[in-house]
Amino acid sequence: MVFGRDIRLNRILRDGKMVCIPMDHGITNGPIAGLEDVHRVIYDYQDAGLTCVLINKGIIKSMPRPPKIGLIAHLSASTILGPSPNRKMLIGGVEEVIRLGADAVSIHLNIGSKEEPEMLQKLGIVSDQCDEWSVPLIAMMYPRGENIKDPHDPGIVAHAARIGAEGGADMVKTVYTGDIDSFRNVVKSCPVPIVIAGGPKATSDSEIMQLCYDAMEAGAKGITFGRNIFQHKYPFKIIKLLTEIVISGKTPEEARMISAHK
């Protein structure tokens, strides 16, 4: 028997893998370069190999036409203009974004910040709502705050990912630890699938592709790359290359060769 959660997961994944552009930056940072027109980004690149995009509810409401790919509605936010940028507050609910047509929801937690306790509470609340409506929940688990000295410390990343899973998420998004062996341990110690964040803007395609490949080798189920895609000189090209790595299991070199012959 297939349940609603399975059907919705299938809309944001392909063969159990994710290639996603998170575009929730508008509330936090404003209309940054590459996201001045979010709808254009979605429609321009949805055929490049993306399985889904992650956007705020207002972007879904204002879409001029339905997209061809899955939609993850982001439910938490803060701004760099406010007094507590690390304090992510809920700006929507599960039932609300289902009405808007979202296939899944996500929330952001900064583990190690002074606001961590209330964000953990929100994870529990949203997880319960997702169970009620059979909606997949992606928890963005970032080691970030006053108590975090190294946000890529494998032990801390593993702890943050485990919190997301034990708090009820169906999938965890977190940072890459920097090497395959340590990240493989993060994946093994997390009982739900993990996808990686893209981090700061990379200096080359090789760097982006190697990060993607190494994470997949370590057991990740996909990528959620923002600036490294929508601020890329050739976004369509880099999406196709990353899709070959994530979905087809190609090495960076093989992905380049395939792309060159298409």
C-alpha positions as CSV (number, residue, x, y, z in Angstrom):
1,M,0.0,0.0,0.0
2,V,1.2,3.5,-0.9
3,F,0.6,6.3,1.6
4,G,0.5,10.0,1.1
5,R,4.0,10.6,2.5
6,D,5.4,8.1,-0.1
7,I,3.6,9.8,-3.0
8,R,4.8,13.3,-1.9
9,L,8.4,12.0,-1.4
10,N,8.3,10.7,-4.9
11,R,7.5,14.2,-6.2
12,I,10.6,15.7,-4.6
13,L,13.0,12.8,-5.3
14,R,14.1,10.8,-8.4
15,D,15.1,7.2,-7.7
16,G,15.3,8.2,-4.1
17,K,17.8,11.0,-4.8
18,M,17.4,14.8,-4.5
19,V,18.8,17.7,-6.6
20,C,17.3,20.8,-5.1
21,I,17.9,24.5,-5.2
22,P,17.0,26.1,-1.9
23,M,15.7,29.6,-2.5
24,D,14.5,30.7,0.9
25,H,17.1,33.5,1.1
26,G,14.7,36.3,0.3
27,I,13.5,36.7,3.9
28,T,16.9,36.3,5.5
29,N,19.0,38.3,3.1
30,G,16.6,40.1,0.7
31,P,16.7,39.8,-3.1
32,I,20.3,38.6,-3.4
33,A,22.1,38.2,-6.7
34,G,20.6,35.4,-8.8
35,L,17.3,35.5,-6.9
36,E,15.9,38.8,-8.0
37,D,13.2,36.9,-9.9
38,V,12.7,33.6,-8.1
39,H,9.9,32.4,-10.4
40,R,12.2,32.8,-13.5
41,V,14.9,30.7,-11.8
42,I,12.3,27.9,-11.2
43,Y,10.9,27.9,-14.7
44,D,14.3,28.4,-16.4
45,Y,16.0,25.5,-14.7
46,Q,13.3,23.0,-13.9
47,D,14.2,21.0,-17.0
48,A,17.9,20.8,-16.3
49,G,17.5,17.9,-13.9
50,L,16.2,19.4,-10.7
51,T,14.0,17.2,-8.6
52,C,12.6,20.0,-6.5
53,V,13.0,23.5,-5.2
54,L,12.7,24.8,-1.7
55,I,10.9,28.1,-1.4
56,N,8.9,30.2,1.1
57,K,5.1,30.1,1.0
58,G,4.6,33.5,-0.5
59,I,6.6,32.4,-3.6
60,I,4.3,29.5,-4.1
61,K,1.2,31.8,-3.7
62,S,2.6,34.2,-6.3
63,M,3.6,31.6,-8.9
64,P,2.1,32.5,-12.3
65,R,1.8,28.8,-13.3
66,P,2.4,25.4,-11.8
67,P,6.0,24.1,-11.9
68,K,7.0,20.7,-13.3
69,I,9.1,19.7,-10.3
70,G,8.5,19.2,-6.6
71,L,7.9,22.0,-4.1
72,I,9.3,22.1,-0.6
73,A,7.7,24.9,1.5
74,H,10.0,26.4,4.1
75,L,8.3,27.2,7.3
76,S,10.9,29.0,9.4
77,A,12.7,32.2,9.0
78,S,14.7,35.1,10.5
79,T,16.4,38.2,9.0
80,I,19.9,39.6,9.1
81,L,18.3,42.9,10.0
82,G,16.7,41.7,13.3
83,P,18.3,41.3,16.7
84,S,18.6,37.4,16.5
85,P,19.5,36.1,13.1
86,N,20.0,32.6,14.4
87,R,16.5,32.5,16.0
88,K,14.3,30.8,13.4
89,M,10.6,31.4,13.9
90,L,7.7,29.6,12.3
91,I,6.0,31.7,9.5
92,G,3.5,29.0,8.3
93,G,1.9,25.7,9.1
94,V,1.7,22.3,7.4
95,E,-2.0,22.5,6.6
96,E,-1.6,25.9,5.1
97,V,1.1,25.0,2.6
98,I,-0.7,21.8,1.7
99,R,-3.5,24.0,0.5
100,L,-1.0,25.9,-1.6
101,G,0.2,22.7,-3.3
102,A,3.5,22.0,-1.5
103,D,4.8,18.4,-1.6
104,A,6.9,18.6,1.5
105,V,7.9,21.1,4.2
106,S,11.2,22.1,5.8
107,I,12.3,23.9,8.9
108,H,15.7,25.3,10.0
109,L,17.4,24.7,13.4
110,N,20.6,26.2,14.5
111,I,22.1,23.8,17.0
112,G,24.4,25.4,19.6
113,S,22.7,28.8,19.6
114,K,21.1,30.3,22.6
115,E,17.7,30.0,20.8
116,E,18.1,26.2,20.3
117,P,15.5,25.1,22.9
118,E,12.6,26.9,21.2
119,M,13.7,25.7,17.8
120,L,13.7,22.1,19.1
121,Q,10.1,22.6,20.3
122,K,9.1,23.9,16.9
123,L,10.7,20.7,15.3
124,G,8.4,18.6,17.5
125,I,5.3,20.7,16.7
126,V,5.9,20.6,12.9
127,S,6.8,16.9,13.0
128,D,3.5,16.1,14.6
129,Q,1.6,18.2,12.0
130,C,3.5,16.4,9.2
131,D,2.5,13.0,10.7
132,E,-1.1,14.1,10.9
133,W,-1.2,15.2,7.2
134,S,1.3,12.5,5.9
135,V,3.7,15.2,4.6
136,P,7.5,14.7,4.4
137,L,9.6,16.9,6.7
138,I,13.1,18.0,5.9
139,A,15.0,19.4,8.9
140,M,17.8,21.7,8.1
141,M,20.2,21.0,10.9
142,Y,23.1,23.5,11.2
143,P,25.8,23.6,13.9
144,R,25.7,27.3,14.3
145,G,25.7,29.6,17.4
146,E,27.6,30.7,20.5
147,N,28.5,27.1,21.5
148,I,29.9,26.0,18.1
149,K,33.6,26.5,17.5
150,D,33.9,24.4,14.4
151,P,30.6,24.0,12.4
152,H,32.2,21.2,10.4
153,D,33.4,19.1,13.3
154,P,32.2,15.5,12.5
155,G,31.0,14.8,16.0
156,I,29.0,18.0,16.1
157,V,27.5,17.5,12.6
158,A,26.6,13.9,13.5
159,H,24.9,15.2,16.7
160,A,23.0,17.8,14.8
161,A,21.8,15.3,12.2
162,R,20.8,12.8,14.8
163,I,18.7,15.5,16.6
164,G,16.8,16.1,13.3
165,A,16.1,12.4,12.9
166,E,15.1,11.8,16.5
167,G,12.9,14.9,16.4
168,G,10.8,13.4,13.7
169,A,12.3,14.5,10.3
170,D,12.0,12.2,7.3
171,M,15.2,13.7,5.8
172,V,18.0,15.8,7.2
173,K,19.9,18.6,5.5
174,T,23.3,19.4,7.0
175,V,26.8,20.5,6.2
176,Y,29.5,18.3,4.7
177,T,32.3,17.6,7.2
178,G,35.1,17.9,4.6
179,D,36.0,14.3,3.9
180,I,34.3,11.1,2.9
181,D,35.3,8.9,5.9
182,S,34.0,11.3,8.6
183,F,30.8,12.1,6.7
184,R,30.2,8.4,6.1
185,N,30.0,8.1,9.9
186,V,27.5,11.0,10.1
187,V,25.3,9.2,7.5
188,K,25.6,5.8,9.4
189,S,24.6,7.4,12.7
190,C,21.5,9.1,11.3
191,P,18.5,6.8,10.9
192,V,17.0,8.9,8.1
193,P,18.5,10.0,4.7
194,I,20.8,13.0,4.6
195,V,21.3,15.6,1.9
196,I,24.0,18.2,2.0
197,A,24.0,22.0,1.9
198,G,26.2,23.8,-0.6
199,G,27.9,26.2,1.7
200,P,29.7,29.3,0.5
201,K,30.0,30.0,-3.2
202,A,32.7,27.7,-4.7
203,T,35.6,29.0,-6.8
204,S,35.3,26.5,-9.6
205,D,33.0,23.8,-11.1
206,S,35.5,21.2,-10.1
207,E,35.1,22.2,-6.4
208,I,31.3,22.0,-6.6
209,M,31.3,18.7,-8.4
210,Q,33.9,17.1,-6.1
211,L,31.9,18.2,-3.0
212,C,28.8,16.6,-4.5
213,Y,30.6,13.4,-5.5
214,D,32.3,12.9,-2.2
215,A,29.1,13.4,-0.3
216,M,27.3,10.9,-2.5
217,E,30.2,8.4,-2.0
218,A,29.8,8.8,1.7
219,G,26.1,7.9,1.5
220,A,24.3,11.1,1.1
221,K,21.0,11.0,-0.9
222,G,21.4,14.3,-2.6
223,I,22.3,18.0,-2.6
224,T,20.6,21.3,-1.9
225,F,22.9,23.8,-3.5
226,G,21.8,27.5,-3.5
227,R,24.5,30.1,-4.5
228,N,26.6,27.5,-6.2
229,I,23.7,27.1,-8.7
230,F,21.7,30.3,-8.9
231,Q,24.8,32.5,-8.8
232,H,26.7,30.3,-11.3
233,K,27.6,31.8,-14.6
234,Y,25.9,28.9,-16.4
235,P,23.3,27.5,-13.9
236,F,21.7,25.1,-16.5
237,K,25.1,23.5,-17.2
238,I,26.1,23.0,-13.5
239,I,22.7,21.5,-12.7
240,K,23.0,19.0,-15.5
241,L,26.5,18.0,-14.3
242,L,25.4,17.7,-10.7
243,T,22.4,15.6,-11.8
244,E,24.7,13.1,-13.6
245,I,26.6,12.7,-10.3
246,V,23.6,12.5,-8.0
247,I,21.0,10.6,-10.0
248,S,23.2,8.6,-12.4
249,G,26.1,7.9,-10.1
250,K,28.7,9.3,-12.4
251,T,32.1,10.6,-11.4
252,P,32.9,14.3,-12.1
253,E,35.0,13.3,-15.0
254,E,32.3,11.0,-16.4
255,A,29.7,13.8,-15.9
256,R,31.8,16.2,-17.9
257,M,32.3,13.7,-20.8
258,I,28.5,13.0,-20.9
259,S,27.7,16.7,-20.9
260,A,30.2,17.5,-23.6
261,H,28.5,14.9,-25.9
262,K,25.0,16.2,-25.4
